[in-house]
């Protein structure tokens, strides 16, 4: 997904912008560029592909000492192919712009500007911004021209613009796409997320939708809502692991303790961040999310219905937005999102708010758009997740939904104190189960070589293990590019089993605590069709070709977290054997901020 950085000050702008873009690499991109304005000259560099390509183009360009300003961008193609012409910054005669988001009315603006004599070099929507700005400058001063430009465009955007007409200033605007302005000893910084600011900034302002302005070196202190910035750099490093995804799998057992800290005790569950009255009178819940977060929502449905006896509807945000929305009275809308910036989830939340539904966000990023828009939020507290394939965020979302189910079960009187205490103790055991034992990892690493060349994978499970099967399949396809589908085991005989043969790999999640016999029969049905079966469970299974043995567990949720670990490690090892870039899989982006 596109990323933005900007800088003004006396440090080396080229290095700051390139380092900032490197910190945004994990979001996924197909081209990149920077523009530096110094001593009235605007230098623009762009390249397709990895940042190394941009670096080699810029290597001979020296930034002269003294004050200068610059903007940079990593692009993930939406309008127009990933070419150099379509990469940002986009230029007109004497100005450059970078933009995240989509300008919906760009076509009509472009046509008008062409009639007025403007020449367009790209197929992008973004280019109209810089031309419209220069057109407006014919009648207005720079600030007015920029504001008139922003007021004319429709859509979602985070924009930075620099111009020779105002050589000490950066013009900025935000609507629907994140943008941060920060200050540090080296100057003023801009970024579309926290990571480029780590180690540079001491204060930040998370801009709100509708914010626009013109920043100069004195301007930061005049902004509203300045906050201290103390994100730790070491958290953003790989810590000796081969990939961020691997590091994130390994840190689950410790970060999940953060998730429950102050919330789960031997007496049950509390949420200090939410007034208990917020939950009173709620009769049903909509859980809304995309991708992995949606799978967490599906697990949440089983838990909330079982423990809190409340009706739950789980919806994929992109479907919810355009489906017939029947707003129920007394319904709680819960959006689940790691990033808090996923466009579909954000828009679904806006829709729910239009219908006056109460809203709660389960999110990993404080100050994200989804958190800010929701009535209240439960933060998952697992720190920056860099791997595009979500692991620790999923685990924390499930854990929060489990806590919520216990909390609501108590609030509504469906769980007694003894049961709530039992659940709390099960949560601690489940977290312990996410500690990676080296023997367990080694076993999966060895086994992974047998699962590289089939004609596809089935992941099967029942109850909460069904969404876990979906998540296992998603993880594998995201990073290995192998075809994988998740199914509820009972559905196999209604169609999918037609695919079964010895080259079809089945990963079966066999719980000892939930529907053990039913699941055994489903595995036997596949084994009878000669499918190659790997069972993840604590008991040997006769029909299995391979076993990934998990420790015996006290509860089905403890088994859930152990199996989740097994699935994450299996995907990781298969993808590594296939030589893929695990942290930046092809075609994917970490934060999907466009529809
Ligand atoms: C997870 O591995 C994915 N890459 C993706 O499905 C992700 O979960 C989805 O895009 C939603 O993101 P969010 O949680 O940040 O809203």
Boltz pocket constraint, residues with backbone or C-beta under 6 A from the ligand:
constraints:
  - pocket:
      binder: B
      contacts: [[A, 290], [A, 291], [A, 292], [A, 293], [A, 294], [A, 336], [A, 337], [A, 338], [A, 339], [A, 340], [A, 341], [A, 342], [A, 345], [A, 388], [A, 389], [A, 390], [A, 391], [A, 478], [A, 588], [A, 589], [A, 590], [A, 591], [A, 592]]
      max_distance: 6.0
